[in-house]
Amino acid sequence: MAQGQVYEIYAREVSHGTLFGFVEVEQLVFGERSTVVVDPSEEKIKSEFEHVKRTYLPMHSIIRIDEVEKQGPSKISKLKGGNVAQFPMPIYTPGDGKN
């Protein structure tokens, strides 16, 4: 989730990564170009991540992570109200003076 939009992406590797508070996503997967019909929403997200090998997503911006058997189309959609809530923020506040 970023700037009022929900990014739905598919990847081969997802882990907690080495950066505290971030989820590491590698090997993004997009639909094959073998079809004649082009999905503009998938083309937009594909061009945004075109040369990305690995991305680090802030933990508080992730709505959910699912392991799926079949890939669907990647897409960007507007954030709508519903029963999904963000993690409370801030998760970690460095230097708060409490030791």
Secondary structure, 3 states (H helix, E strand, C coil): CECCEEEECEEEEEECCCCCCEEEEEEEECCCCCCCCCCHHHHHHHHHCCCCCEEEEEHHHCCCCCCCCCCCCCEEEECCCCCCCCCCCCCCCCCCCCC
